[in-house]
């Protein structure tokens, strides 16, 4: 199993989707997506991970700094899955290859995103 910890939480999808989305938001979205892919790539290099998983269970746990109500569908893991594919940990992030588990929790003193990847088959 691979475990990555990122001392950050991606922004809610609500920030970039829906009515009133602007070009500026689209540009911000691309920057955030690149930031997360780069961060994951850096962690993969730092941890010297070189295995490509064809099929995997990916569990993403967001530790938020507050107990505010949040919808799981607004934290879909897209930035993270794309980063895992780009970094070479996952071959593909399609439904036929990935089982995705999303969880949310609270940690006021240490907000973060934990990613666990377990090979299947």
C-alpha positions, 0 to 999 in steps of 0.5 A: 500500500502507498500512503501520501499525506499532503498538508492541504485540502483541494478547493471545493468543486463549487468554486469552479463549476456552475452558473456564472463561471468565468474565464478567470475561474477556468484559469484558476481551475487549471492552476489548482489542478497543476498545483495538485499534480505537481505536489503529488509528483513531488511526493512520489519522487520524494518517497521513491515510488515507482510502481504503476498500479493498473487496478487499485482502491484509492481512499482519500480522506480530507481532514478539514480545519472546521466542522462545517457541513461539506458535501462529498461530491464537492470534493470528488478527488479529480485533482488527486486522481489526475495527479496520481495518473500523471505521476505514474502511480496509476495507469488509468483512473477510469471506473474499470480500474479504480475504486474510489473511497472518499471520507471527510474528518476534522482536525483543527490543528493539522488539516490535510489530505491523506491518500491511500492506494492499494493494488487490486489483483 
